[in-house]
């Protein structure tokens, strides 16, 4: 971060300002601890004071370490950080619990429905095979109107999938794969069409396109689009953006997202762009101008506020409400208190990492649920609820029996932390290598074909 005030500070939300103050405070402490030159420390302190003034101007509150701005810790139901230690919004996920966020509480807060055994069994009966491991293991744990999607499927009616990606780094990390790993097999087992969205503007947008295609999507069933490109070419898409904008007030988006009067209008208008792909009329070339085809959106639960807004607007603009499947957060290597961040290279396993980098990151940074000594671990066993290596295996190890064996061995103390990390390394290295190989096969022409508005291999 620069050591002088930035004119962009006025465009930051109070929560972003809070994070900038926290980051700068840590920098000042590091400079002092490292006995940096006095002029460098003084410049950093001046920047810290400037950030604190900006924070107070935006919130009316003095900065207090560990206490985000009170009006922004609302999780859309009046719950504050003082009442609950979990903090979830579309930009930040924090908890003091080493096990991660309490998802049962989130279900209550957000008013969604738990994906229970009955629903999973119904999905299995509908598709005639074992559901995806993300459903079997509770990685997708919550839903809105999934029963309606199954009703449609069982009555041979159409629906479509919509998900997307907008990473902030030069490469996607394994956490970014979750909606794509889950979505990709669904066209063969459940859904007739996939719509994948790339958030823009992004300097690394082309990289994102390559990584999405490398997940193995069927080009005859998949349309990938960029906000910037598609918005200017589809009147249906833009009409839906405008309709949503017309039916959502500034007070509503402030209440949903914590926006303030100082936020830029682009940030305030973005939820309408996020909402538009939820309506089939945004893709007339795919759906033959039909506006009554329901959408299913697999996403992490921190994105739910966007689609609660969308579901509220949909009936007022004559569109079906989108259904949702919510996933848990993919944890950082350092632990489940936060989700993995693309901006911290040591918190993430990137899709560009070499086998050596993967091994080093896991061995060095993956938070352990093991004991302090081998003797204690053999006696008392490890804790899979907080062990990041086991969490990652829950996402990426396909074999249910093998995963349960590892859990029992680690919990009993038979399996040591280093041995569990070795299993994770041997799981991720070939997975990422295979992705990199598929990515090499993606040509410019393939990208163009995926992103060309066109009719897909279905009748509607």
N, C-alpha and C positions, 0 to 999 in steps of 0.2 A: 504494500500500500504506500502511496506517496506520502511524503512528510509535510506537505503543505495542503491547506484547505482546498477542496475540490468543488467546482461549481455544480457538480452533479449531486451534491449532498441534498439539495432541496428536492430532488426527485425521489429520494429514498424514503421508504416507509419508516415509521417509528421502530418497527422490529429490526429492519435492516440497519438503521442508525445504532440501535442497541448493540447489534452484533459488531458493527464497526468500532464502537467505543471499546467493547470487550477485547477485540483483536488488538487495537492500538495499546490498550493497557498492558496486555501480555508482552507486546513488543517493547514497551518502556521498561518493564521489569527485566526482560532478557538483556537489554542493552546495559542496564545498571549492573546486573549480575555478571555480565561479561566485561565490565569495566571499559565500556566503549568511550571514545573521545567525548569530552564535555559538550562540544557544539552539536554532536550527533544526538546526544541524549536530550539536550535542550530543544532541538527541533522536534524530536518525537513527543516531548511533553507539550509543546505548543500545539501540535496537531491533536493530541489527546484532549486538551482543554477546548479547542475549537469544536471537536466532535461532541463533547459534552454539552457545549452551548447550543449546538444545532439540535441535539436530542431534547434538551429542555424546551427549546423554542417550538419543536414539533409536538411535544407531548404535554408540556406544562408540568413535567415531573423531573426531579433531579435523577440522574443516573444512579442506580444501585446495582452493584454486581450481583448477578444471579437472579435478578428480578426483572424480567421483561416488562415492557409497558403494560399497565393493567388492562387497558381497553383492548389490547391485542392478544391477550392470553385466553380470550373467550373461545370456546370450541363450539360455537353455534348453538349452545344451549344454556349459557350462563355459567358454565363451570370455569373457575379461574385456577391459576397455578397454585394459589394459596390453598385451594380446596383439594387439589389433586396434582400429583407430581408429573403426570404425563402432559406434554404440550405437543399438539399436532395441528398444523395448518398446511396449506399447499406448498410451503417453502421450507418449513422447519419441523423436525421431529426430535423431541428430547424426552428422556425419562431418566429418573435416578435408579430405576430397577435394572439390575444386571440381566434379568430375563427378557427385558425389552418392554414395549408398550403393552398395557393391559387391554387386549382386543375385545374382551367381553364388555368392558366399560365403554369402549368406543362404539360398539354396536348400540348400546343403550343411548349414548349421547347423540349419535347420528340418526337414530331411528331406523336402522336397517334391520335385516333379518339374518339370523345365523344359518350358515350352511350346515344342516344337520344330517344325520345318517339317512333319514327318510328321503331327503332331497338327493343325496349322492346315489342312493339305491334307485331312485327314479331315473336319474341320468343314465345309470348303467343299463337299466331296462330299455331305455329309449335308444341308446346307441349300440346295444348288443355287445358291449365289451367293457373291460375295466376302465373306469374314469381316469383321467390324467392324474399323475402322482401329486400334483399341486392341490387337487381336490381331495384325494385320499388322505393327505397328510395335513390338511387344514391350512395350507399356504394361501389358498383362496378360501376365506373363512366367512364371508358375509355377502349378502346379495340384496338387490332390489328387483322384484318382479321376475326372478328366474323361473318361477312357476308359469308365467305367461309365455316365456320363450319355449318351455317344454310343451305347453299346450299347442303352440304354433307348430312345433316340430312334429308332434304326434298327429296333428291334423294336416300334415303336409303343406303347411303355410310357410312363406318365406320370412326370413329375418337376416340381418347381416351384422358383422362384427366391426367394431371401430376401436382402434387404440393408436398410440403414437409415442413419439420420443423427441425430446429437445435437450440433449445433454450440453453441459457447459464446458466440456473439455475437447481435446483434439481426438479422443477415441472413446468409444463406449466401454463401460466396465460390465462385469458379469451380472451385476444387479439390474442393468438396463435390459438384459435378455429376458427377464421374467415374463412380461406380457407377450413377447414374441414366441418364446418357447411354449407357452401355454396356448397361444392363439393358433400357431401354425398347424397342429394336427386337427383342430376343430373343424375346418372345412370338410374333412374326410369323414367326420363322425357326427357332426352336429349342425354346423352352419354352412350356408351355401356361398357366402361371399365375404371377403375381408377388405376393409378399407383402412389403410395405414397412413397416419399423418405425421409429417415432420414439422415441428414448430419452427418458426423463423422470426426474425432473420438470424442466421447462424453462419459464422465464417467457416465452420466445419460441416456444413450441411451435406456436401457431397460424400464425405466420409460416413455420415450417418446412413445415407442411402445405401452405400455399399454394404455396411454391416447388417442392415435390415434384410436386404436381399440375400445375404449370405446365410441367413437363418433357414433358408430352404423353401420359401413360399412358392406356390404354384402360380406362375404368371397368368394363367388363364382364369384364375379365381381371385386375383389380388390387384388392387389399384393402390399405388403409393402416390401421395400428393404432398406438395409443400404449400404452406399457407400463402407464401408470396406468389408462387406461380399460379396456383389454382384459383385464388380469390379473384384474380384479374380476368380469368377466362370463363368462369361459370356464373351465369346470372342467377341460377338457383341457389348456389352457395351464398352469394352476396345478399340476395333477397332475404335469406334466413338470418344472416347476421343482422341485417337492419331490423327485421321483425323482432328479434330478441332484444336488441338495443332499445326499441320502442317500448317494450313491455317490462323492462327492469329499471327501477329508479336508482339514482345515485345513493340514496339512503339504504336501499336494499344491498347494493354491492359493498357499501361500507360495513354494514352489519355482517355480511357473509364473509368478507375477505379481510376486514380490518383496514381498508383503504382510508386515507385521510384527505383533507382538502389540498394538501401539498403534493399528492401523488399526481404523476403526469396522466394525461387523458388516454394515452396508449395503454397504460397499465389498467385503467378503469374499464376500457372498452374491450380488453382482451377476452374476458369470460364469454362474450357473445361469439367470438371467433372459435373458442373452444367448444361452444355448444352446437354450432351449425352442422358439423358432420354427424350429429345424432339424428338428423332428419334425412330420410331417403330422397326428398326433393332437392337436396344439395348435390345429388349425383344423378341427374336426369339421363345421362348416357348409359348408366348401369341399370337403372330401374324403370326405364321407359316412361319417365315423368310421373311415376306413381309416388304419392306422398303418404301412403298408409302402411309402409313396411317398417316393422319395429327394429330398433337397433339394440345390440348387446355390447356393452363396454367393459372389457376386463381392464382394471387399473388398480394401483395402490390406493388404499383408503384415504390418503391425504388429498387425493384429487376429487373426492366425493363432493365437496362444496360446489364445484363447478356444475356438477350434474344434478345436484339437488335444485340448484337454480334453474337448470335446463328442464327438469321434470315439472317444476312449478309453472314455467312459461308454456310448455308444449301444448296443453289443452287450449290455451288462450290464442294460439296461432294455428289451431286445427291440425296438430301433429301428435302422433303417439308418443307417450313417454318412453325414453330409453330405459332399458334394464341394465343393471350393473352387477359385476362380480368384483369384489374387493379382495386384494391380496395384502398380506402382511408386508412389512418393510424389510428390505434386504439389509442385514446389519453390516456396519463397518467392521474391518478386521479387528479393531481395538475393542469391540464389544457392541451389544445390542442397544445401548443407550441412545444411539443415533443411527440413522440410515447411512448407507455407504455414500460417500461424496466423491464426485468426479474431480473436484478441485484439490483434493488431497491424495497424492499418488500412493501414499503409504496406507491409506484406508481402503484401497481398492485393488482388485485384480482386473487389469484392463485386457481387452480383447487383443491388444497388440503386444502383450507381455510375452517374453521368451520363457521357455521351460525353467531356465535358471532364475529369472525374476520371480516367477510364480513360487518356486521352492523357497527362495529367500524371503519373500514377503510373508508367506504362511509361517515359516519357521520363526521368523523374527517378530512379526506383529500380530498374529492370530491369538486373540484372547483365549486363555486356557481355563477350563473348569476343573483342572487337576489340582492335586495337593502340593504343598510346598516341598515335600521330599518323596522319594520313591517309596520309602517305608510307609509313610502316611497314606499315600495313594493306594498301595497294595491293601492296606488295612481298611480304609474308609471308602475308597473308590472316587471317581470323578463325577462332576455335575454336568450332565448333558444340557440342562436348561440354560446354562450360561456359556458353554463352550462353543466358540465361534466355528471351529472346524466341524463339529457335529452339526451345527446349524446349516453350514454350507452343504454338507453331505445330504441333509434333508431336502435341499433344493435340487441337487444335481445327481445323486446316486439313484438310479432307476429301481434297483432290486430292493423290494420291501423287506424280504427276509434278511438280506445282508445288512441293511440299515438297523434292523432290530437286533441282530447279533452284535453289531458294533456297540449299540447302546447298552446292551446287557454286559458286555465285556468291559466297557469303560466305567459303567456304574459300579461294577463289582470290584474294580481295581485290577482286573486281569490285563486290560489294555492300558498302556501308558499314553500320556499326552503326545509324546514324540511319535508314537506309533499311529495314533489317530491322525495326526497332521500328515504323516506319510501316506495314509489312505486318501486323504483329501488331495494332496499333491498329485498322486497317481490317477485321481479322478479328473481333476481340472486340466492337467497338462494335455492329455489327448483330446479333450473336449475343445479346448481353445485352439490347439493345433489344427484340428479338423475345421473349425470355423475360419481360421486364417487361410487354409487351403481353399475352402469354398469362396472366400472373399477374393482370392487371386483370380478365380474363374469368372468373376463378374466383369462384364465389359461395359463400355459406355453405351453401346447399343441396347444391352439388356436394361440398363438403368432407364434409358429413354422409353423403352417399351413398357416397363412397369409404371412409368409416370405419365403415360399418354392417356388422356380421358378416352374411354372406349367401352364397348359392350363386353361383358365378361361371359363366361361359359354357362350361363343360366338363363332361364326364361322367367319373367315376372308378370 
